[in-house]
Amino acid sequence: MNHLKKVTNYMWVILMVAIMIAFCFCFSAQLSAEENIMPDNENDISAARSISGNVNCSLGGGEGMVWVDVRRSFSLFSSPIQIYVYLYSSEVYCENVEDMNLREWKYEGEFRSNDSIKLELRTYGQQLYWRTVIKICKKSNAWEKIFDTTLLRNGEGNVIN
């Protein structure tokens, strides 16, 4: 009977450690969405904008291309979200997105953990302002703009400061 009690105690310890590890993992996944991510090089700008959606956006360009890569970080018990990713361009800087040319967009109705969306376009050697807009919708059916930035890029797709 004493042996059974020891085994039961060990099982409780193992269970508590597993719960603590799971809690720490969930907490660190939440924190990673709040951190600012440093660019890999001067042509990339990365940002995590939505804590509740754990959505990360990377913008890049080079070799005549411009791209947007949107990923959803892993988070336990996260439900799917709806997401729109838009890529606009214009020869002149525009405050209003309606004044720019919509070049490409994608919609995902069930954007889950570890999913990604990538938009990639040619610059055709033109220096343009490129604007990326990302909107998400969670269960509440309220759309939230989580990313909106405009960058001037040369014909190769590199950022011009």
NORNOR-V393707 format. One record per helix or strand of 2 or more residues. SS is the DSSP state (H for helix, E for strand). FROM is the first residue (numbers start at 1). TO is the last residue. If there is no record, write none. Layout:
{{SS & FROM & TO} {SS & FROM & TO}}
This chain:
{{H & 2 & 34} {E & 45 & 50} {E & 55 & 62} {E & 65 & 72} {E & 81 & 90} {H & 97 & 99} {E & 101 & 111} {E & 116 & 122} {E & 128 & 137} {E & 143 & 153}}
